[in-house]
């Protein structure tokens, strides 16, 4: 109907065309004025310089913080008895990633503020989203926070032998979400960090191997102790896991058919099982060589002969 009315009235068509051309010319003139305005270009140039400086300063700060993190962790790692370089890599990567994330987030906010962007709605929206994620992923947040403190406080490191609940083995991986341990029988256990409440670490300090050696009541206890001491004197040279010469403590118990003598040996972390086996073997060879009897269960059979030669 409008086009029909315009077609019936040529003057209206001309007015509409002139009005459209006028709006286009004004829009074109506005763009041209903006492009030729030196103040606008100066403002953009200054803002670009500021943004470049902000990015450069952020990168410099990140590098400085990364070097400080490396220095602090290396210094702390030297105080560990059984130091593991992979722990340094794990902690370093974690702290560096957190530093980079925080610094880049601050950099983005500063850059947006240079373009007069109102940051209040963005921060409020981020807070609401973070709150929703927190309610929906409480277990994930718990696992991540626990993993962070496990790594930061050095509860255990990759290569340590630990026990978590009923699981025991060597730590293969420590992540923010979970920890993986490999048991000596071959099983691999993946444990969420949030469920790790109590940990027994066998690798922080030296272990003690305890060996009980039994001899018969008929044998001389003092002679047996002397033989054991002589045999154990060179054990640290024969076994690198033994830290110092084992001690023969003396008679531990008086059993039904044996006298038990206790031996202890300080050894490297979680090597006591192998040390116990070696001490047992050497004690058996030494005592047998000296003719000292090691008691063992015996079965004595009595036969009764009846009259007439029959049994």
C-alpha positions as CSV (number, residue, x, y, z in Angstrom):
1,X,0.0,0.0,0.0
2,X,2.9,2.4,0.9
3,X,4.7,1.6,-2.4
4,X,1.5,2.1,-4.3
5,X,1.0,5.4,-2.6
6,X,4.5,6.5,-3.3
7,X,4.1,5.4,-7.0
8,X,1.0,7.5,-7.3
9,X,2.9,10.5,-5.8
10,X,6.3,11.2,-7.5
11,X,7.1,14.0,-5.0
12,X,7.0,11.5,-2.1
13,X,9.4,9.2,-3.9
14,X,11.8,12.0,-4.4
15,X,11.6,13.1,-0.8
16,X,12.3,9.5,0.4
17,X,15.3,9.1,-1.8
18,X,16.7,12.5,-0.7
19,X,16.2,11.6,3.0
20,X,17.9,8.2,2.5
21,X,20.9,9.8,0.8
22,X,21.1,12.4,3.5
23,X,21.3,9.8,6.2
24,X,24.0,7.9,4.3
25,X,26.0,11.0,3.7
26,X,25.8,11.8,7.5
27,X,27.0,8.3,8.4
28,X,29.8,8.5,5.8
29,X,30.8,11.9,7.0
30,X,30.9,10.6,10.6
31,X,33.2,7.8,9.7
32,X,35.4,10.1,7.8
33,X,35.6,12.5,10.7
34,X,36.5,9.7,13.1
35,X,39.2,8.4,10.7
36,X,40.7,11.8,10.2
37,X,40.5,12.9,13.8
38,X,44.1,13.1,15.2
39,X,42.9,13.0,18.8
40,X,41.2,9.6,18.2
41,X,44.4,8.1,16.7
42,X,46.5,9.6,19.5
43,X,44.2,8.0,22.0
44,X,44.3,4.6,20.3
45,X,48.1,4.8,20.0
46,X,48.5,5.6,23.7
47,X,46.1,2.7,24.6
48,X,48.0,0.3,22.4
49,X,51.3,1.3,24.0
50,X,49.7,0.8,27.4
51,X,48.4,-2.6,26.5
52,X,51.9,-3.7,25.2
53,X,53.5,-2.4,28.4
54,X,50.9,-4.3,30.5
55,X,51.6,-7.6,28.6
56,X,55.4,-7.1,28.9
57,X,55.2,-6.3,32.6
58,X,53.0,-9.4,33.2
59,X,55.5,-11.6,31.4
60,X,58.4,-10.2,33.3
61,X,56.6,-10.7,36.6
62,X,55.7,-14.3,35.7
63,X,59.3,-15.1,34.9
64,X,60.6,-13.6,38.1
65,X,58.0,-15.5,40.2
66,X,58.9,-18.7,38.4
67,X,62.6,-18.3,39.2
68,X,61.7,-17.6,42.8
69,X,59.6,-20.8,42.9
70,X,62.4,-22.9,41.5
71,X,64.9,-21.5,44.0
72,X,62.6,-22.1,47.0
73,X,61.7,-25.6,46.0
74,X,65.3,-26.7,45.3
75,X,66.3,-25.3,48.7
76,X,63.6,-27.3,50.4
77,X,64.3,-30.5,48.5
78,X,67.9,-30.6,49.7
79,X,66.7,-31.2,53.3
80,X,64.9,-34.4,52.4
81,X,66.6,-37.7,53.3
82,X,65.4,-39.6,50.2
83,X,65.2,-36.7,47.8
84,X,63.3,-37.2,44.5
85,X,63.8,-34.8,41.6
86,X,60.4,-35.6,40.1
87,X,58.8,-34.0,43.2
88,X,60.5,-30.8,42.3
89,X,59.1,-31.0,38.8
90,X,55.6,-31.7,40.1
91,X,55.5,-28.9,42.7
92,X,57.2,-26.4,40.3
93,X,54.7,-27.0,37.5
94,X,51.8,-26.7,39.9
95,X,52.9,-23.4,41.4
96,X,54.0,-22.0,38.0
97,X,50.6,-22.8,36.4
98,X,48.7,-21.2,39.3
99,X,51.0,-18.1,39.1
100,X,50.5,-17.8,35.3
101,X,46.8,-18.2,35.6
102,X,46.4,-15.5,38.2
103,X,48.7,-13.0,36.5
104,X,47.0,-13.5,33.1
105,X,43.6,-13.0,34.7
106,X,44.7,-9.8,36.3
107,X,46.3,-8.7,32.9
108,X,43.0,-9.2,31.1
109,X,41.1,-7.2,33.7
110,X,43.6,-4.3,33.4
111,X,43.4,-4.4,29.5
112,X,39.6,-4.3,29.6
113,X,39.7,-1.3,32.0
114,X,41.8,0.5,29.4
115,X,38.8,0.3,27.0
116,X,36.4,1.6,29.7
117,X,34.7,-1.8,30.1
118,X,32.7,-2.0,33.3
119,X,34.2,-4.8,35.2
120,X,31.6,-5.0,38.0
121,X,29.1,-7.1,36.0
122,X,31.9,-9.4,34.8
123,X,33.2,-10.1,38.3
124,X,29.7,-10.6,39.6
125,X,28.9,-13.1,36.9
126,X,32.2,-14.9,37.5
127,X,31.3,-15.1,41.2
128,X,27.9,-16.6,40.4
129,X,29.3,-19.1,38.0
130,X,32.0,-20.1,40.5
131,X,29.4,-20.5,43.3
132,X,27.3,-22.8,41.0
133,X,30.4,-24.9,40.1
134,X,31.4,-25.1,43.8
135,X,28.0,-26.5,44.8
136,X,27.9,-28.9,41.9
137,X,31.5,-30.2,42.2
138,X,32.2,-30.3,45.9
139,X,34.1,-33.6,45.7
140,X,36.2,-32.3,42.9
141,X,37.1,-29.2,44.8
142,X,38.0,-31.3,47.8
143,X,40.2,-33.5,45.8
144,X,42.0,-30.6,44.2
145,X,42.6,-28.8,47.5
146,X,43.8,-31.9,49.2
147,X,46.2,-32.7,46.3
148,X,47.5,-29.1,46.4
149,X,48.4,-29.4,50.2
150,X,49.8,-32.9,49.7
151,X,52.3,-31.6,47.2
152,X,53.0,-28.3,49.0
153,X,53.5,-29.7,52.5
154,X,55.5,-32.7,51.2
155,X,53.4,-35.4,52.8
156,X,54.9,-37.9,50.3
157,X,56.6,-37.7,46.9
158,X,56.9,-39.8,43.7
159,X,59.0,-42.8,44.5
160,X,58.0,-43.0,48.2
161,X,56.6,-46.2,49.7
162,X,53.3,-45.3,51.5
163,X,50.2,-46.9,53.0
164,X,46.8,-45.3,52.5
165,X,44.1,-47.3,54.3
166,X,44.5,-50.9,53.1
167,X,46.6,-49.9,50.1
168,X,50.4,-50.1,50.2
169,X,52.9,-49.4,47.4
170,X,55.2,-47.0,45.7
171,X,53.9,-43.7,44.6
172,X,53.9,-43.4,40.8
173,X,52.0,-40.2,40.3
174,X,50.7,-37.3,42.4
175,X,48.1,-35.2,40.7
176,X,45.7,-32.5,41.8
177,X,42.8,-34.9,41.4
178,X,44.2,-38.3,42.4
179,X,47.3,-40.2,43.5
180,X,48.4,-43.5,41.9
181,X,50.4,-46.1,43.8
182,X,51.9,-49.4,42.6
183,X,51.9,-52.3,45.0
184,X,54.8,-54.8,45.1
185,X,52.4,-57.5,43.8
186,X,51.7,-55.6,40.6
187,X,48.4,-53.9,41.4
188,X,48.0,-50.2,40.6
189,X,45.7,-48.2,42.9
190,X,44.2,-44.8,41.9
191,X,43.1,-43.0,45.1
192,X,41.1,-39.7,45.0
193,X,43.0,-37.2,47.0
194,X,39.9,-36.2,49.0
195,X,39.7,-39.7,50.5
196,X,43.3,-39.6,51.8
197,X,43.0,-38.8,55.5
198,X,45.8,-40.8,57.0
199,X,49.1,-41.7,55.3
200,X,52.0,-43.8,56.6
201,X,55.2,-42.9,54.7
202,X,58.0,-45.5,54.9
203,X,60.5,-43.5,52.9
204,X,61.1,-40.4,55.1
205,X,63.4,-42.1,57.7
206,X,65.6,-45.1,57.8
207,X,64.0,-48.5,58.7
208,X,64.9,-51.0,61.3
209,X,65.2,-54.7,60.4
210,X,64.4,-57.0,63.4
211,X,65.6,-60.6,63.3
212,X,65.0,-63.2,65.9
213,X,67.5,-66.1,65.9
214,X,66.8,-69.3,67.9
215,X,69.3,-71.7,69.4
216,X,68.8,-74.9,71.4
217,X,68.9,-74.8,75.2
218,X,71.9,-77.1,75.2
219,X,74.0,-74.4,73.4
220,X,76.2,-71.7,75.0
221,X,74.4,-68.4,74.7
222,X,77.5,-66.3,75.0
223,X,79.3,-68.2,72.3
224,X,76.3,-67.9,70.0
225,X,76.2,-64.1,70.6
226,X,80.0,-63.8,69.9
227,X,79.6,-65.7,66.6
228,X,76.7,-63.6,65.6
229,X,78.6,-60.3,66.3
230,X,81.6,-61.5,64.3
231,X,79.4,-62.5,61.3
232,X,77.5,-59.2,61.3
233,X,80.6,-56.9,61.4
234,X,81.1,-56.7,57.7
235,X,77.4,-56.7,56.7
236,X,77.4,-52.9,55.7
237,X,80.2,-53.6,53.2
238,X,78.3,-56.6,51.7
239,X,74.9,-54.9,51.6
240,X,74.6,-51.3,50.6
241,X,71.1,-51.0,52.2
242,X,72.6,-51.6,55.7
243,X,73.5,-48.2,57.2
244,X,75.7,-49.4,60.1
245,X,76.8,-52.6,61.8
246,X,73.8,-54.5,63.2
247,X,73.4,-54.9,66.9
248,X,72.9,-58.2,68.8
249,X,70.6,-57.1,71.7
250,X,70.8,-60.4,73.5
251,X,68.2,-63.0,74.7
252,X,64.7,-61.9,73.8
253,X,62.6,-64.8,74.9
254,X,62.8,-68.3,76.4
255,X,60.5,-70.5,74.4
256,X,59.4,-74.1,75.0
257,X,62.3,-75.6,73.1
258,X,64.6,-72.7,72.1
259,X,66.4,-69.5,73.3
260,X,65.6,-66.5,71.0
261,X,68.3,-63.9,70.4
262,X,67.3,-60.6,68.9
263,X,69.3,-58.7,66.2
264,X,68.4,-55.2,64.9
265,X,69.9,-53.5,61.9
266,X,69.4,-49.9,60.7
267,X,68.8,-49.9,56.9
268,X,67.7,-47.6,54.1
269,X,64.0,-46.8,53.9
270,X,61.7,-49.8,53.2
271,X,64.6,-52.2,52.6
272,X,64.2,-54.1,55.9
273,X,62.6,-57.2,54.3
274,X,65.6,-57.9,52.1
275,X,68.0,-57.2,55.0
276,X,66.1,-59.6,57.3
277,X,66.3,-62.4,54.7
278,X,70.1,-61.8,54.3
279,X,70.7,-61.8,58.1
280,X,68.7,-65.0,58.5
281,X,70.8,-66.7,55.9
282,X,74.1,-65.5,57.3
283,X,73.1,-66.5,60.8
284,X,72.2,-70.0,59.7
285,X,75.5,-70.5,57.9
286,X,77.6,-69.1,60.8
287,X,75.9,-71.1,63.5
288,X,76.0,-74.3,61.6
289,X,79.7,-73.8,60.9
290,X,80.4,-73.4,64.6
291,X,78.3,-76.4,65.5
292,X,75.6,-74.4,67.3
293,X,72.2,-76.2,66.9
294,X,69.2,-74.3,65.6
295,X,66.1,-76.1,67.0
296,X,63.3,-77.3,64.9
297,X,60.2,-79.4,65.5
298,X,60.9,-83.1,65.8
299,X,58.6,-86.2,65.7
300,X,59.6,-89.0,68.0
301,X,58.0,-92.4,67.4
302,X,57.9,-95.1,70.1
303,X,57.3,-98.7,69.2
304,X,56.1,-101.2,71.8
305,X,57.0,-104.9,71.4
306,X,54.4,-107.3,72.7
307,X,55.0,-110.8,73.9
308,X,55.5,-113.4,71.3
309,X,57.4,-111.0,69.0
310,X,54.3,-109.5,67.4
311,X,53.6,-105.7,67.2
